[in-house]
Amino acid sequence: MASYLILTPPGARADDERARFVADGFSWWAFLFPALWLLAKRQWVIGIAVAVFQISLISLLIHESGFLPSLFAQLALRLVVALEGPVLVARSLTARDWTLRSIVPATDLEAAEEIYFTSVAPSEKTPVPPSPADWTVRQPSKGGTGLGLFDSYGER
């Protein structure tokens, strides 16, 4: 089950049909084609940097002693882009004044859309907050590390 970050354009209401649903999870397309995936998602600087790094790793494959390190570095790069690439897309949208409205756990995009748009109150046009009985107090972790490489806006 993936969680979907729901972002709306600047100045838009919560029930705007232009809302973007960004799946915060593993992306197979980003794993198979990391630089092309980033460029397709309009992450120009990071996409070009990944492409240059991939080309340099491919040139390292020619050398006898560079094959295994190049292979592991390529795999690590692909994993980082596949796992954290969707969060980069969400961060670039928030940098352009898009509003993070909610994070919805769902099995697929249609389920996420249904959960989100049914939780938007028709009179208020904002998502319905959870009741105080659902609130839990989070204890800060002692180790300071998390599951992801980057912070996901502190809303998990």
C-alpha positions, 0 to 999 in steps of 0.5 A: 500500500502506497501513500499519496501526497495530495497537492493543489495549485496556488490559490486553489480550493481543496476540491480542485480537480487540478490536484496532483496525487504523487505516489510516495513509494517505489517507482519501477520506471525511476529504477529502470531509467533514472535520468530519463524519469527525472527529466520527464518529471521536470527535475532538470538539474538532478536529472542532468546530474544523474545522467552525467553520473551514469555516463561516468559509471558506464565509462568505469565499466571498461576498466577491469578493477572498476566493474564491480564498484561501478555496478554497485554504484549504479544499483545504489543510484537507481534505488535512491532515485526509485525510492526518493524521486517522487518526494523530489517531485512533491518538494518541487511543487511545494517550492512553486507554492503548491499546497500539501493538502493531505497524505492518503494511504491507498492501494491505487490512484483511484482509491486515493482520489475517492478517499480524498474527495469524499473527505473534503467537506462540501461546505468548507472545501478543506479536508475534514481533520481527524477527531481528537480521539484519533490523535496520538502523541509522537515520541521523538526518536532517540536515534534520530534516524528514519526510514527514508533518506529525506524528510517527508514534511513530518506527516507520516 
